Amino acid sequence: MITNEQLLEKYLTFIGDLAKNTRYHRQQAILQYFSFLGDTNFLETTRINFAAFAKFKLEEKTDDGKSKCTRSSIKLYLLYVYFLYQFAYEEKLYPKDDLKLIKQKFSRFKVERGEQKKALDLEQVQLLLENCKNPTFKMATWTLLNFGLRLSELINLKLSDIDLTKKELLVRQSKAYRSRIILILPSQIEPIKQWLRFRKTFLPLDSQDDSFLILKKTEACPSGRWLQGLYLDISRILGFRVHAHRLRRTYASTMYFYHKMDIDVISYYLGHVNIQTTIIYLGISVKQKHERYLERMGDKAIYEAI
């Protein structure tokens, strides 16, 4: 019977040739996993509940009360643990049936997967904006909801990319290495001006056009990790999952279902190269397709009978 310590020693030797960063993160995940197990015998770990480990990681807090882990990082933790089980099987440290059990647990573990893929409804959007107390966080959220940007595009957005005279917002080369121009609606201009006025109270705009739109009071550009951490915190308050990519889906769904915008227009504004990606974003079911078809066609025939 192999112990946790023996397995850990074998596994750390096995991953010793990996890149330094990759090796470090795998080590951290496994060490924390064994810490969670305590003195449990290795053979009993095949019965571990992945959801329990993930819940443990979610509830971990820093000294100032903030969450240590995002949900995406928890998925990585579980993946690294799965790699450990795979290694143990290949080294004949436990039988194939046990690997199958672990694989089933891993494949079934999803962190609100279905919910995350759905857009927020109008009531949820209102609750979200009302509970964004940090002004920088609130402006970032408002911008994501109004322009459908990727998180990286939001963070890299500069003052020079916003032309309130022409009412245009330039999204520079992003995921598909293509720039695109998004029109700014008249009703969107005032919130941007209000943010710039507020921003000027703690950060002079003399830094001109090379300055980022979304800046913290420390004059630092908010990182994706910082924003996603705040979304994780506010998710606990609201009772539903919020993250930057879900807001992008919400933008797309609102454009399509409420404003009846054509899919090709939505695809351009999202910066998609393939319109099929946009269709997946919208999550249009067959039932909804039938409903829209009947809504447009009624009881008319496409061509009259001869």
Secondary structure as the mmCIF struct_conf table of DSSP 4:
data_model
#
loop_
_struct_conf.conf_type_id
_struct_conf.id
_struct_conf.beg_label_comp_id
_struct_conf.beg_label_asym_id
_struct_conf.beg_label_seq_id
_struct_conf.end_label_comp_id
_struct_conf.end_label_asym_id
_struct_conf.end_label_seq_id
HELX_RH_AL_P HELX_RH_AL_P1 ASN A 4 PHE A 14
HELX_RH_3T_P HELX_RH_3T_P1 ILE A 15 ASP A 17
BEND BEND1 LEU A 18 LEU A 18
HELX_RH_AL_P HELX_RH_AL_P2 LYS A 20 LEU A 37
TURN_TY1_P TURN_TY1_P1 GLY A 38 ASP A 39
HELX_RH_3T_P HELX_RH_3T_P2 PHE A 42 ARG A 47
HELX_RH_AL_P HELX_RH_AL_P3 PHE A 50 LEU A 58
TURN_TY1_P TURN_TY1_P2 GLU A 59 GLU A 59
STRN STRN1 LYS A 61 LYS A 61
TURN_TY1_P TURN_TY1_P3 ASP A 63 ASP A 64
BEND BEND2 GLY A 65 GLY A 65
STRN STRN2 SER A 67 SER A 67
BEND BEND3 LYS A 68 LYS A 68
HELX_RH_AL_P HELX_RH_AL_P4 ARG A 71 GLU A 90
TURN_TY1_P TURN_TY1_P4 GLU A 91 LYS A 92
BEND BEND4 LEU A 93 TYR A 94
HELX_RH_AL_P HELX_RH_AL_P5 LYS A 96 ARG A 108
BEND BEND5 VAL A 111 GLU A 112
HELX_RH_AL_P HELX_RH_AL_P6 ARG A 113 LYS A 117
BEND BEND6 LYS A 118 LYS A 118
HELX_LH_PP_P HELX_LH_PP_P1 ALA A 119 LEU A 120
HELX_RH_AL_P HELX_RH_AL_P7 LEU A 122 GLU A 130
TURN_TY1_P TURN_TY1_P5 ASN A 131 ASN A 131
BEND BEND7 ASN A 134 ASN A 134
HELX_RH_AL_P HELX_RH_AL_P8 PRO A 135 PHE A 147
HELX_RH_AL_P HELX_RH_AL_P9 LEU A 151 ILE A 155
TURN_TY1_P TURN_TY1_P6 ASN A 156 ASN A 156
STRN STRN3 LYS A 158 LYS A 158
HELX_RH_3T_P HELX_RH_3T_P3 LEU A 159 ASP A 161
STRN STRN4 ILE A 162 ASP A 163
TURN_TY1_P TURN_TY1_P7 LEU A 164 LYS A 167
STRN STRN5 GLU A 168 VAL A 171
BEND BEND8 GLN A 173 GLN A 173
TURN_TY1_P TURN_TY1_P8 LYS A 175 ALA A 176
BEND BEND9 TYR A 177 TYR A 177
STRN STRN6 ARG A 180 LEU A 183
HELX_LH_PP_P HELX_LH_PP_P2 ILE A 184 LEU A 185
HELX_RH_AL_P HELX_RH_AL_P10 PRO A 186 PHE A 202
BEND BEND10 LEU A 203 LEU A 203
HELX_RH_3T_P HELX_RH_3T_P4 LEU A 205 ASP A 210
BEND BEND11 SER A 211 SER A 211
STRN STRN7 PHE A 212 PHE A 212
BEND BEND12 LEU A 213 ILE A 214
TURN_TY1_P TURN_TY1_P9 LYS A 217 THR A 218
BEND BEND13 GLU A 219 GLU A 219
HELX_LH_PP_P HELX_LH_PP_P3 ALA A 220 SER A 223
HELX_RH_AL_P HELX_RH_AL_P11 GLY A 224 LEU A 238
TURN_TY1_P TURN_TY1_P10 GLY A 239 GLY A 239
BEND BEND14 PHE A 240 PHE A 240
HELX_RH_AL_P HELX_RH_AL_P12 ALA A 244 SER A 253
HELX_RH_PI_P HELX_RH_PI_P1 THR A 254 TYR A 258
TURN_TY1_P TURN_TY1_P11 HIS A 259 HIS A 259
HELX_RH_AL_P HELX_RH_AL_P13 ILE A 263 LEU A 270
TURN_TY1_P TURN_TY1_P12 GLY A 271 GLY A 271
BEND BEND15 VAL A 273 ASN A 274
HELX_RH_AL_P HELX_RH_AL_P14 ILE A 275 LEU A 282
TURN_TY1_P TURN_TY1_P13 GLY A 283 GLY A 283
HELX_RH_AL_P HELX_RH_AL_P15 VAL A 286 MET A 297
TURN_TY1_P TURN_TY1_P14 GLY A 298 ASP A 299
BEND BEND16 ILE A 302 TYR A 303
#
